[in-house]
């Protein structure tokens, strides 16, 4: 289990030393930096982020999220991530630079998408497939396609318009970088769907409690994407700190030199981390950013 996060106000230099070498902080969004889709970033987070990016501290910040580019874009503008620092989207299936050029992309094969849709059609669920087309005029073009035995909202979580298809209409679907199966609290359905997903070789998945299952390409996760990102910046693992809260953050938390789960994180996220923050959503992220800043101020960069 992770250790409690050092108290940045106690100035215990030995406990702060690993944090003084951090040069990249990677933040999960939902459940870590934001309480909900509609949340706004607190001024304190923005002030800390701007302070750490200054020459005095020299720490890059970026995000690693399950969101699409459309869903993350408003926050990217607010956080003012450096243009030479890539961002991680689609739970690691997509890595972009700040000009929205695609640096790395992984997709789920069409045959696997067809198997997933056929499987899901047997249950009372909603499926949304997310496609990132490299041929967009202003960065990659994204679109969402859906199949549902439940409701069919015009917009999904990222406020993307959904093209709803009949369950037997898969041939016209694009090649997705992510698929979300909305299970809406159906515990038995999740268990049965996951058992079938285990037999599809080209995918991996995690699920957030009983609400949904997130499917992504095999060998695609935030940890693999973070390793790619760090190498592109010529950073060692010990210079990378990641903060997260859920199962889909576990590989990232495990790969980073310092992985930190917020206090309200899932059990897997905590087991994958070196430290556990003393606070939950937002406040836990603030605690970590203050700790990094204090460590560098006291011990130098």
Secondary structure, DSSP 8 states (H G I E B T S, - for coil): --EE---TTS--HHHHHHHHT--EEEE--BTTTBSSTT----HHHHHHHHHHHSTTT--EEEEB-SS-HHHHHHHHHHHT--TTS-EEEGGGTEEE-TT--EEEE----HHHHHHHHHHHTTSS-EEEEEEEETT-TTS-EEEEEEEESS---SB-TTS-BEEE--TT--TT----SEEEEE-TT-HHHHHHHHHHHTT-TTEEEEEETTTEEEEEETT-SHHHHHHHHHHHTT--GGGEEEEE-SGGGHHHHHHSSEEEE-TT--HHHHHT-SEE-SS-TTHHHHHHHHHHHHHHHHH--
